[in-house]
Amino acid sequence: MGRFSKAHSSKTDMSKIVKLKKGFDINMVGKAKQELADFARAQTFAIKPTDFIGLQRPKVLVNEGDTVKAGTPILIDKALDQVIYAAPVSGKVVEVKRGDRRKLLEVSILADATITYEQFGQVDIASLDRDALAAKLAASGIWPNIIQRPFGVVANPADTPKSIFISAFDTHPLAPDCAFALKGQERYLQAGIEALAKLTSGKVHLNIDGSKAVPAVFSNLKGAQMNKFSGPHPAGNVGVQIHHLDPMNKGEIAWTVSPSGVAQIGKFILEGIYDASKVIAVTGSELTKAAYVKTYSGACVSTFVKGNLNSGHVRVVSGNVLTGEKISLEGFLGFYHNQITVIPEGDYYEFMGWAKPTTRLSYHRALGLLSFLTPNKEFVLDSNGRGEERAFVQTGVFESVTPMDILPVYLLKAIMAEDYDEIEELGIYEIVEEDLALCEFVDVSKHPVQELVRKGIELIQYS
């Protein structure tokens, strides 16, 4: 489709088929079996302002000891106060945790045995105009599921996006199967798509894995253009999909929503409640049992991890190993995460490790790096970076794992130089951190690529 992407696309009944060649699949040990495990129910849940990029001035609306229902307002952003950040469960607020300079870190809730909900009333989409529907969603706690491109921040209900994009598959390491996680929620997905269609002046794009048969949960959905993407990671990234379907230009706005977010919107439309429940994957090589579990956003992960470990020296990640967040054994699942990953902690030094032949996973083909001989093998990977930051080596490897018409190395150098014009021209409006996360994995120079991407976004966003 472009100079660098090496992608092929065609139209079939207004849908598109996109075949990507660039990228790299990180095959790891510890994929979840497609079964719901009987883990003990999480007791404590938290809402964390740090989960919401762009939330500038959070204001807490509850105090310790308050009783809340699922959907009760917990936070607002003073800069966008019409958007409510709501309690995922009912129960008692047990802690409002703050850090340095009283920075708000999290609000923890001890959940009731039976969840009760704030009642917002069923929504008749046909009887509401676009602004009224947006206002109802913003006041319910569901709105933070809607993310704006560019910048990857919570969308402004006052904006009208040119299109809305849903990636119905995930190619990150050990990622959950969206179709399995959403099994039985077809009517909620349909209602969610109908609501989203009213919020945009363009199309709702539902993007599925083109290398497999269309999952039953998505096959009969109406009101969205179904597109098929195939290829290695990051084929499942919604930013890559936007790039090949309706690229972002300066001044344009698009929105993205996860499939679980669409289902939550649909349940609000049909039943008038904010239901933050979802099926997540508990994954990783250091677990005795890797499986799926039904819980709520912000769940304390200790219930799923403690007593389920092969070893004691581990790193727990909310999300996947490329873009997730390191948390403690008592930490909480991120708002946007549908996965917990547990891998060995890599806090060790390997003497002369750079000189020894090895079969550990590497994208590179070089003397002593032999993993390419077993392309289908699943690897046990730890958190060791195997090196420190050094001079930016220009090898062309970033471009070989980025199926987009951008030049990652030049963009990152422009960000480091704070060259605003170059940052814009080289494609900052098209990406967020996850779109270049694979570059960080293959980078021999060990640069914090995702941190640089966010720095570049903020340079432009606040300029």
VOGU-3710 file (C-alpha; in Angstrom, 3 decimals, decimal comma):
1> mgrfskahss> 0,000/0,000/0,000  2,905/2,345/0,465  6,607/2,695/0,034  7,598/0,800/3,145  4,635/-1,307/4,308  4,768/-4,072/1,685  1,056/-4,613/2,231  -1,573/-5,739/-0,243  -5,188/-4,633/-0,050  -8,331/-5,284/-2,025
11> ktdmskivkl> -12,019/-4,479/-1,670  -14,766/-7,031/-1,217  -18,270/-5,689/-0,609  -16,812/-2,419/0,694  -14,544/-4,269/3,125  -10,782/-4,476/2,786  -8,289/-7,289/2,962  -4,821/-6,217/4,087  -1,879/-8,615/4,105  1,113/-7,373/6,063
21> kkgfdinmvg> 4,614/-8,761/5,672  6,555/-6,628/8,123  6,585/-7,403/11,824  7,601/-10,170/14,211  5,673/-12,660/16,327  7,082/-13,206/19,815  6,211/-16,812/20,643  6,254/-17,396/24,389  5,505/-20,239/26,762  2,401/-19,749/28,890
31> kakqeladfa> -0,564/-19,129/26,599  -3,925/-19,406/28,362  -6,025/-22,488/27,692  -9,467/-21,664/26,350  -11,315/-22,464/29,539  -12,659/-20,399/32,414  -10,655/-21,185/35,542  -12,152/-21,387/39,017  -9,790/-18,895/40,651  -11,024/-17,354/43,880
41> raqtfaikpt> -12,941/-14,124/43,357  -10,933/-10,909/43,685  -11,926/-8,912/46,770  -10,370/-5,518/46,077  -10,553/-3,367/42,952  -8,970/-0,039/42,093  -9,320/2,789/39,641  -5,958/4,371/38,793  -5,633/7,815/37,170  -2,322/6,679/35,669
51> dfiglqrpkv> -4,240/4,261/33,426  -5,799/7,177/31,558  -3,226/8,976/29,432  -4,055/12,648/29,134  -5,958/12,823/32,420  -4,363/16,055/33,599  -6,109/17,226/36,764  -7,909/14,336/38,492  -10,357/15,244/41,236  -11,573/12,578/43,681
61> lvnegdtvka> -15,324/12,611/44,284  -15,400/10,086/47,167  -13,794/9,677/50,579  -12,477/6,658/52,437  -15,387/4,844/54,052  -17,940/5,858/51,415  -20,239/3,193/49,986  -20,473/3,075/46,197  -22,253/1,135/43,473  -20,863/0,041/40,126
71> gtpilidkal> -21,169/3,217/38,069  -20,861/5,658/40,984  -18,595/8,586/39,976  -15,127/8,238/41,533  -13,021/10,723/39,553  -13,309/13,511/37,064  -10,675/15,355/35,071  -11,054/19,070/35,758  -9,919/19,703/32,178  -12,733/17,488/30,776
81> dqviyaapvs> -15,232/17,364/33,607  -18,153/15,954/31,610  -16,390/12,564/31,496  -16,935/10,427/34,593  -14,501/7,756/35,817  -16,740/5,375/37,724  -16,469/2,558/40,247  -16,123/-0,838/38,514  -17,820/-2,636/41,425  -20,041/-1,865/44,385
91> gkvvevkrgd> -18,614/-1,831/47,883  -16,712/0,356/50,338  -13,926/2,793/49,461  -11,053/1,524/51,614  -8,166/3,710/50,428  -7,477/6,888/48,502  -3,761/6,431/47,871  -1,521/9,384/47,105  2,163/9,694/46,268  4,663/12,544/46,209
101> rrkllevsil> 3,114/16,009/46,268  -0,230/14,338/46,954  -0,387/12,918/43,439  -3,405/10,625/43,243  -2,287/7,034/42,590  -5,399/4,912/43,063  -8,785/4,627/44,730  -9,373/1,129/46,145  -12,769/-0,481/46,729  -13,541/-3,562/48,829
111> adatityeqf> -16,200/-5,250/46,721  -19,578/-6,504/47,893  -20,307/-10,214/47,585  -23,084/-9,311/45,136  -22,492/-6,359/42,827  -25,183/-3,679/42,692  -25,407/-1,063/39,971  -26,347/2,551/39,521  -29,453/2,565/37,330  -29,153/4,903/34,349
121> gqvdiasldr> -32,154/3,552/32,431  -32,273/1,930/29,022  -31,222/4,116/26,112  -33,344/4,464/22,972  -30,675/5,338/20,415  -33,209/6,298/17,751  -34,794/8,967/19,950  -31,514/10,706/20,830  -29,368/12,979/18,740  -25,626/12,488/18,625
131> dalaaklaas> -24,772/14,965/21,404  -27,407/13,598/23,795  -26,117/10,051/23,322  -22,525/11,185/23,925  -23,595/12,989/27,103  -25,291/9,850/28,467  -22,239/7,702/27,784  -19,891/10,298/29,301  -21,927/10,425/32,527  -22,017/6,643/32,967
141> giwpniiqrp> -18,345/5,728/33,427  -18,175/3,925/30,082  -16,773/6,812/28,049  -13,066/6,259/28,954  -13,227/3,143/26,740  -13,237/5,525/23,768  -9,736/6,663/22,799  -8,835/9,497/20,453  -6,269/9,333/17,687  -3,993/11,216/17,401
151> fgvvanpadt> -2,336/11,214/20,843  -4,038/8,122/22,346  -6,000/10,024/25,008  -9,563/9,702/26,298  -11,839/11,166/23,626  -13,687/14,456/24,023  -17,476/13,899/23,715  -17,787/17,251/21,928  -15,663/16,037/18,998  -17,034/14,148/16,005
161> pksifisafd> -14,528/11,604/14,675  -14,105/10,883/10,978  -14,223/7,119/11,727  -14,260/4,683/14,644  -12,033/1,596/14,689  -12,356/-1,677/16,596  -9,572/-4,265/16,453  -11,242/-7,607/17,139  -7,987/-9,541/17,468  -4,728/-9,087/19,345
171> thplapdcaf> -1,286/-10,166/18,127  0,720/-9,188/21,220  2,626/-11,976/23,017  0,258/-14,409/24,807  -2,687/-12,143/23,980  -6,200/-13,373/24,822  -8,546/-14,630/22,122  -11,140/-11,861/21,775  -13,760/-14,226/20,347  -13,474/-16,566/23,334
181> alkgqerylq> -13,517/-13,699/25,841  -16,689/-12,236/24,273  -18,558/-15,482/23,664  -22,293/-15,010/24,208  -22,189/-11,197/24,057  -23,352/-10,769/20,465  -26,384/-8,639/21,336  -24,276/-6,267/23,425  -21,699/-5,952/20,651  -24,459/-5,158/18,151
191> agiealaklt> -25,970/-2,488/20,399  -22,517/-1,032/21,013  -21,795/-0,769/17,297  -25,150/0,935/16,695  -24,329/3,486/19,390  -20,850/4,129/18,000  -22,240/4,559/14,482  -24,310/7,483/15,746  -21,230/9,193/17,207  -19,227/9,407/13,969
201> sgkvhlnidg> -19,705/11,169/10,662  -18,005/8,254/8,908  -17,776/4,491/9,274  -17,328/2,067/12,125  -14,554/-0,348/11,136  -14,499/-3,825/12,682  -11,133/-5,422/11,920  -10,673/-9,180/12,261  -7,892/-11,721/11,795  -7,803/-12,540/8,095
211> skavpavfsn> -5,765/-15,703/8,630  -8,686/-17,440/10,376  -12,380/-18,015/9,795  -14,624/-15,179/10,966  -15,495/-15,919/14,632  -19,184/-16,584/15,240  -19,387/-13,789/17,807  -18,553/-11,220/15,091  -19,967/-12,868/11,961  -23,524/-11,494/12,117
221> lkgaqmnkfs> -22,837/-7,978/13,370  -24,432/-5,202/11,316  -23,578/-1,540/10,907  -19,800/-1,889/10,701  -17,406/-2,405/7,814  -15,605/-5,681/8,436  -11,967/-5,660/7,312  -9,490/-8,532/7,378  -5,860/-8,125/8,417  -3,241/-10,847/8,335
231> gphpagnvgv> 0,456/-10,982/9,069  2,800/-10,935/12,051  2,546/-8,600/15,022  1,674/-5,665/15,001  -1,114/-6,615/12,555  -3,584/-6,564/15,465  -2,691/-3,015/16,544  -5,510/-0,613/15,813  -2,994/2,103/14,865  -1,576/-0,066/12,087
241> qihhldpmnk> -5,110/-0,799/10,913  -6,037/2,897/10,832  -2,908/3,574/8,781  -4,017/1,148/6,073  -7,729/2,007/6,091  -8,037/5,742/6,709  -4,671/7,345/7,594  -4,509/10,202/10,078  -3,609/13,705/8,928  -3,049/16,856/10,927
251> geiawtvsps> -6,352/18,244/12,176  -8,259/14,958/11,827  -9,693/12,883/14,669  -10,543/9,186/14,799  -11,660/7,104/17,762  -10,775/3,569/18,791  -12,612/1,174/21,110  -11,638/-2,305/22,303  -14,126/-5,155/21,719  -14,768/-5,434/25,473
261> gvaqigkfil> -15,419/-1,690/25,528  -17,964/-2,075/22,723  -19,738/-4,786/24,732  -19,819/-2,533/27,814  -21,351/0,269/25,751  -23,938/-2,164/24,394  -24,876/-3,402/27,851  -25,350/0,186/28,997  -27,641/0,832/26,016  -29,756/-2,287/26,585
271> egiydaskvi> -29,785/-2,543/30,387  -28,886/0,923/31,652  -25,931/-0,129/33,820  -22,160/0,225/33,812  -20,959/-3,378/33,905  -17,143/-3,453/34,066  -16,957/-7,249/34,039  -14,753/-8,919/31,452  -12,960/-12,165/30,723  -9,181/-11,802/30,948
281> avtgseltka> -6,274/-14,146/30,217  -3,881/-15,106/33,018  -0,694/-16,002/31,146  3,042/-16,562/31,418  5,690/-19,242/31,745  5,898/-18,909/35,542  2,300/-19,928/36,197  1,159/-23,388/37,169  -2,168/-22,735/35,453  -2,601/-20,327/32,544
291> ayvktysgac> -6,285/-19,831/31,786  -9,101/-17,320/31,413  -11,041/-15,844/34,305  -14,056/-13,559/34,571  -13,482/-10,516/36,747  -13,906/-6,723/36,722  -11,700/-3,847/35,607  -9,137/-2,945/38,245  -9,089/-6,357/39,964  -6,321/-7,135/42,455
301> vstfvkgnln> -4,220/-9,760/40,666  -3,009/-11,605/43,773  -6,034/-13,914/43,629  -4,951/-15,165/40,207  -1,182/-15,229/40,790  -0,407/-16,197/44,389  -0,503/-19,944/44,804  -0,265/-20,282/41,025  3,495/-19,759/40,616  6,237/-22,116/39,477
311> sghvrvvsgn> 8,901/-19,949/41,131  9,110/-17,102/43,589  11,271/-14,626/41,679  8,928/-13,271/39,035  7,764/-10,122/37,335  4,023/-9,556/37,183  2,796/-7,458/34,276  -0,652/-5,969/33,876  -1,090/-6,377/30,133  1,441/-7,923/27,764
321> vltgekisle> 5,235/-7,962/27,949  5,660/-5,346/25,202  3,343/-2,581/26,382  2,119/-3,653/29,822  2,823/-2,182/33,251  4,998/-3,787/35,922  2,956/-4,294/39,095  3,435/-6,047/42,428  1,818/-9,320/43,463  -0,775/-7,140/45,211
331> gflgfyhnqi> -1,153/-4,811/42,223  -4,256/-4,080/40,168  -5,306/-4,880/36,615  -5,134/-1,820/34,366  -8,361/-0,342/32,986  -7,416/-1,123/29,378  -5,754/-4,478/30,064  -7,349/-7,840/29,312  -4,332/-9,899/30,309  -1,948/-10,608/33,188
341> tvipegdyye> 1,527/-11,927/32,317  3,993/-13,527/34,736  7,593/-14,054/33,577  10,947/-14,653/35,318  12,567/-11,544/36,784  15,698/-10,727/34,792  17,779/-8,938/37,424  21,007/-10,812/36,770  24,218/-10,224/34,848  25,353/-12,737/32,248
351> fmgwakpttr> 29,150/-12,616/32,005  30,303/-12,402/28,382  26,708/-13,010/27,343  27,177/-10,988/24,177  29,900/-13,360/22,968  28,222/-16,714/23,592  26,165/-18,589/21,002  22,562/-18,748/22,180  19,201/-20,136/21,149  17,177/-17,545/23,091
361> lsyhralgll> 14,646/-15,647/21,003  16,049/-12,867/18,832  14,745/-11,065/15,773  18,270/-10,693/14,439  20,161/-13,210/12,357  23,785/-12,899/13,367  26,706/-15,062/14,414  25,694/-16,927/17,564  21,986/-16,007/17,436  20,356/-19,282/16,500
371> sfltpnkefv> 16,662/-18,928/17,359  15,756/-18,488/13,678  16,457/-22,209/13,259  13,327/-23,009/15,326  10,734/-20,450/14,151  7,765/-22,229/15,760  9,343/-22,806/19,160  7,820/-21,184/22,241  10,385/-19,416/24,415  10,685/-18,599/28,112
381> ldsngrgeer> 11,594/-14,907/28,152  12,581/-12,853/31,186  12,811/-9,110/31,810  16,589/-8,804/31,311  17,388/-6,090/28,760  20,851/-7,574/28,070  22,612/-4,280/27,635  22,388/-0,599/28,365  21,485/2,450/26,309  24,142/3,333/23,759
391> afvqtgvfes> 24,576/5,262/20,522  21,676/4,999/18,081  22,775/2,343/15,581  21,004/2,766/12,251  20,510/-0,745/10,862  17,134/-0,606/9,097  15,711/-3,113/11,563  13,056/-0,692/12,892  11,599/-0,285/9,419  11,493/-4,067/8,945
401> vtpmdilpvy> 9,107/-4,527/11,898  6,941/-1,438/11,282  4,265/-2,048/8,609  3,515/1,656/8,200  4,692/4,380/5,827  6,840/6,081/8,442  10,567/6,116/9,178  10,845/5,243/12,886  14,549/6,032/13,356  14,280/9,504/11,851
411> llkaimaedy> 11,090/10,180/13,807  12,706/9,148/17,094  15,784/11,273/16,375  13,535/14,246/15,621  11,819/13,712/18,979  15,174/13,577/20,776  16,157/16,832/19,041  12,703/18,353/19,769  12,357/19,340/16,114  8,621/20,060/15,989
421> deieelgiye> 8,331/20,378/12,211  10,147/17,106/11,573  8,125/15,305/14,247  4,902/16,270/12,474  6,172/15,482/8,990  7,552/12,077/9,992  4,230/10,709/11,244  3,621/11,460/14,926  -0,135/11,771/14,266  -0,257/8,123/13,170
431> iveedlalce> 1,253/6,393/16,191  1,086/5,802/19,913  3,483/3,791/22,056  2,227/0,326/21,121  2,766/0,941/17,411  6,552/1,134/17,880  6,839/-1,203/20,889  8,315/-3,917/18,684  11,100/-1,499/17,736  12,047/-1,378/21,407
441> fvdvskhpvq> 12,227/-5,180/21,508  14,561/-5,436/18,487  16,642/-2,332/19,282  20,322/-3,188/19,743  20,854/0,337/21,112  18,418/-0,261/24,012  16,575/3,050/23,710  13,289/3,605/25,588  11,358/3,842/22,327  7,893/3,986/23,886
451> elvrkgieli> 8,919/6,758/26,269  10,296/8,707/23,321  7,037/8,264/21,402  5,022/9,660/24,316  7,479/12,553/24,643  6,999/13,352/20,954  3,220/13,163/21,252  3,212/15,549/24,201  5,565/17,976/22,444  3,014/18,318/19,638
461> qys> -0,126/17,977/21,757  0,789/20,795/24,127  2,660/23,037/21,681
//
